[in-house]
Amino acid sequence: MANPSAHDVKNQAQATGAKAAEQAHSVAGHAADKAREVGGQAADKARDVAGQAAQTARGAASYVGQQAEDLTGRLGSGVSSMADTLRSSAPREGYLGQAAGTVADTLDSTGRYLQREGLSGMGDDLTTLIKNNPIPALLVGVGLGFLLARLTTRS
């Protein structure tokens, strides 16, 4: 049996090394492709979960908003009912009768406003009022802040 020469061993070692490098490169490329695929899938899943969470939050906010609107309508109905009760039980003549009638009329119009406009309509009206009267609105806000601060600091 012939002994391979050093040159043959060297060539064979280089060929084997080149094959190993090629296989390593192929495995690394495949692993990188798989990593990109898994990363893409994870990103897609994260987007799906975030979308579902946002949709759930929108649904909850919508539900709470609708409940607040319904509550405002019921409050308006109760205020109107209170106006009817005041009218039926208060005297009809004299100063007390006039005052009771005025209060009942105010309660009735407030109740109808609450039923008609709801919470969103009240917010729009308040925004318009503040835009049209910024200085008085600012003074009222400062006054309310002062009163709230006084009430919360007293022990």
Summary of the structure (lengths in Angstrom):
residues: 155
radius of gyration: 39.2
end to end distance: 107.2
largest distance: 137.1
contacts: 347
relative contact order: 0.05
helix: 92%
strand: 0%
